[in-house]
Amino acid sequence: MKLFYKIISIIFHPLLMSTYAIIWLMFVTEYQFTSVRYKLFAIIGTLIFTGILPLIPIVILLVRGEITDINISVRQQRTFPYMFAFLAYFLWAYFLWRNMQMPNFIVSVAVATAVSTVVMIIINYSWKISAHLCSAGGAFAFILGVSFKFGINPMWHIITMLIITLLLAVSRIELKAHDQNQTLAGFAVGFVITLLPILFING
């Protein structure tokens, strides 16, 4: 089972969740009617800004022996990689707004992701919080909020996200990466910070 938990943690790694959310946006909402070029540009751009760019300092620090693993399991090692990720998420927000010309409430998700990262940085000074569950909470809120905006019945999407979230939470706990409170706190931070701007920002 330990191998299974590791696979779940890799598949739903925080650096991949934003890309999954954009793929969902491109193929489930009204964006399904946009061109293949637009879809690919949105997905690849998101992967670059939220996956590849934040991964660079992690790999460098890992090679230099300054962090212990790709999940940055040691709380004290998270500050610099998280700060770099914060900048990358703001670049992503600019990309969605300027290049993809997406509505403000979708751009706000990228900004919310950056804000969530800052919150995690602050919390991590004294307590470890789950980045995996924070990203899952953000993706959950994104699907819920966008479904509301576009008038989509979110039931099956919510059920799917519940299963993913529960699997991820159990995996992080069973791998001794976090305890129950840290996973719950991570989910709550990601969910609340992402959902609020989607609900209250128009356009």
C-alpha positions as CSV (number, residue, x, y, z in Angstrom):
1,M,0.0,0.0,0.0
2,K,2.9,2.4,0.6
3,L,3.7,2.3,-3.1
4,F,0.1,3.1,-3.9
5,Y,0.2,6.1,-1.5
6,K,3.4,7.4,-3.1
7,I,1.9,7.1,-6.6
8,I,-1.2,9.1,-5.5
9,S,1.1,11.8,-4.0
10,I,3.0,12.0,-7.2
11,I,0.0,12.0,-9.6
12,F,-1.8,14.7,-7.5
13,H,1.4,16.7,-6.7
14,P,0.8,20.4,-5.9
15,L,2.8,21.4,-9.0
16,L,0.3,19.5,-11.3
17,M,-3.1,20.4,-9.8
18,S,-3.4,23.8,-11.5
19,T,-2.8,22.1,-14.9
20,Y,-5.4,19.5,-14.2
21,A,-7.9,22.3,-13.3
22,I,-7.2,24.1,-16.6
23,I,-7.6,20.9,-18.5
24,W,-11.0,20.5,-16.8
25,L,-11.9,24.1,-17.7
26,M,-10.9,23.6,-21.4
27,F,-12.9,20.4,-21.9
28,V,-16.0,20.7,-19.6
29,T,-17.0,24.3,-19.6
30,E,-17.9,26.6,-22.6
31,Y,-14.2,26.6,-23.4
32,Q,-14.7,23.3,-25.0
33,F,-15.8,25.2,-28.0
34,T,-12.6,27.1,-28.4
35,S,-9.9,26.1,-30.9
36,V,-7.4,23.3,-30.2
37,R,-4.6,25.9,-30.4
38,Y,-6.2,28.0,-27.6
39,K,-6.7,24.9,-25.4
40,L,-3.1,23.8,-25.9
41,F,-1.7,27.3,-25.3
42,A,-3.7,27.5,-22.0
43,I,-2.7,24.0,-20.8
44,I,1.0,24.2,-21.8
45,G,1.3,27.8,-20.4
46,T,-0.3,26.7,-17.1
47,L,2.1,23.7,-16.9
48,I,5.1,26.0,-17.5
49,F,4.1,28.6,-14.9
50,T,2.7,26.4,-12.2
51,G,4.6,23.2,-12.8
52,I,8.0,23.6,-14.5
53,L,9.0,27.0,-13.1
54,P,8.3,26.2,-9.4
55,L,10.1,22.8,-9.9
56,I,13.4,24.5,-11.0
57,P,14.5,25.8,-7.6
58,I,13.4,22.5,-6.0
59,V,15.6,20.4,-8.3
60,I,18.5,22.8,-7.8
61,L,18.2,22.7,-4.0
62,L,17.7,18.9,-4.2
63,V,20.9,18.5,-6.2
64,R,22.8,20.7,-3.8
65,G,21.5,18.7,-0.8
66,E,19.7,21.7,0.7
67,I,16.3,19.9,0.7
68,T,15.7,16.3,1.4
69,D,13.1,15.3,-1.2
70,I,10.9,16.7,-4.0
71,N,7.9,17.1,-1.6
72,I,10.1,19.3,0.7
73,S,9.0,17.3,3.7
74,V,11.1,19.3,6.1
75,R,9.1,22.4,7.1
76,Q,12.1,24.7,7.5
77,Q,13.2,24.0,3.9
78,R,10.0,25.2,2.3
79,T,10.4,29.0,2.5
80,F,12.5,29.7,-0.6
81,P,10.8,27.2,-3.0
82,Y,7.4,28.6,-1.9
83,M,8.5,32.2,-2.5
84,F,9.6,31.2,-6.0
85,A,6.3,29.5,-6.5
86,F,4.5,32.6,-5.4
87,L,6.2,34.6,-8.1
88,A,5.5,31.9,-10.7
89,Y,1.8,31.9,-9.8
90,F,1.6,35.7,-10.3
91,L,3.2,35.3,-13.7
92,W,0.5,32.6,-14.4
93,A,-2.2,35.1,-13.4
94,Y,-0.8,37.7,-15.9
95,F,-0.6,35.0,-18.6
96,L,-4.3,34.1,-18.1
97,W,-5.3,37.7,-18.1
98,R,-3.1,39.1,-20.8
99,N,-2.5,36.2,-23.2
100,M,-5.5,34.1,-22.7
101,Q,-7.9,37.0,-22.0
102,M,-9.8,34.9,-19.5
103,P,-12.5,36.4,-17.2
104,N,-11.5,38.1,-14.0
105,F,-12.9,35.4,-11.8
106,I,-10.7,32.8,-13.5
107,V,-7.7,35.0,-13.3
108,S,-8.5,35.5,-9.6
109,V,-7.9,31.7,-9.1
110,A,-4.2,32.2,-10.1
111,V,-3.9,35.2,-7.7
112,A,-5.6,33.1,-5.0
113,T,-3.1,30.3,-5.6
114,A,-0.3,32.8,-5.0
115,V,-2.0,34.1,-1.9
116,S,-2.4,30.5,-0.6
117,T,1.3,30.0,-1.0
118,V,2.0,33.1,1.1
119,V,-0.4,31.8,3.8
120,M,1.5,28.5,3.8
121,I,4.8,30.3,4.1
122,I,3.6,32.1,7.2
123,I,2.1,29.0,8.7
124,N,5.2,26.9,8.0
125,Y,7.3,29.2,10.3
126,S,5.7,27.5,13.3
127,W,3.6,24.6,12.0
128,K,3.7,22.2,9.0
129,I,0.7,22.4,6.7
130,S,-0.1,20.1,3.7
131,A,0.7,21.7,0.4
132,H,-0.9,18.6,-1.4
133,L,-4.2,19.2,0.4
134,C,-4.0,23.0,-0.1
135,S,-3.7,22.5,-3.9
136,A,-6.5,19.9,-3.8
137,G,-8.7,22.3,-1.8
138,G,-8.0,25.0,-4.4
139,A,-8.9,22.7,-7.3
140,F,-12.1,21.6,-5.5
141,A,-13.1,25.3,-5.0
142,F,-12.2,26.1,-8.6
143,I,-14.4,23.3,-10.0
144,L,-17.3,24.3,-7.6
145,G,-17.0,28.0,-8.3
146,V,-16.6,27.8,-12.1
147,S,-19.5,25.3,-12.3
148,F,-21.6,27.9,-10.4
149,K,-20.5,30.7,-12.8
150,F,-21.1,28.6,-16.0
151,G,-24.3,26.9,-14.8
152,I,-22.8,23.4,-14.9
153,N,-24.2,20.6,-12.7
154,P,-21.1,19.9,-10.6
155,M,-22.4,16.7,-8.8
156,W,-20.1,14.2,-10.6
157,H,-17.2,16.6,-10.6
158,I,-17.6,17.1,-6.8
159,I,-17.8,13.4,-6.2
160,T,-14.6,12.8,-8.2
161,M,-12.8,15.6,-6.3
162,L,-14.0,14.2,-3.0
163,I,-12.5,10.8,-3.9
164,I,-9.2,12.4,-5.0
165,T,-9.1,14.5,-1.9
166,L,-9.8,11.6,0.5
167,L,-7.2,9.4,-1.3
168,L,-4.6,12.2,-1.1
169,A,-5.3,12.9,2.6
170,V,-5.0,9.3,3.5
171,S,-1.8,9.0,1.4
172,R,-0.2,11.9,3.1
173,I,-1.1,10.6,6.6
174,E,-0.1,7.0,5.9
175,L,3.2,8.2,4.5
176,K,3.8,10.1,7.8
177,A,4.1,13.3,5.8
178,H,1.3,15.0,7.8
179,D,-1.2,14.3,10.5
180,Q,-5.0,14.7,10.2
181,N,-5.0,18.3,11.4
182,Q,-2.3,19.4,8.9
183,T,-4.2,17.8,6.0
184,L,-7.5,19.4,7.1
185,A,-5.9,22.8,7.5
186,G,-4.2,22.6,4.1
187,F,-7.5,21.8,2.4
188,A,-9.3,24.6,4.2
189,V,-6.7,27.2,3.3
190,G,-6.8,26.2,-0.4
191,F,-10.6,25.9,-0.6
192,V,-11.5,29.1,1.2
193,I,-8.9,31.4,-0.4
194,T,-9.8,30.1,-3.9
195,L,-13.6,30.0,-3.6
196,L,-14.1,33.5,-2.2
197,P,-12.8,35.6,-5.2
198,I,-14.5,33.3,-7.7
199,L,-17.9,33.9,-6.0
200,F,-17.5,37.7,-5.5
201,I,-15.5,38.8,-8.5
202,N,-17.6,39.5,-11.7
203,G,-16.4,39.6,-15.2
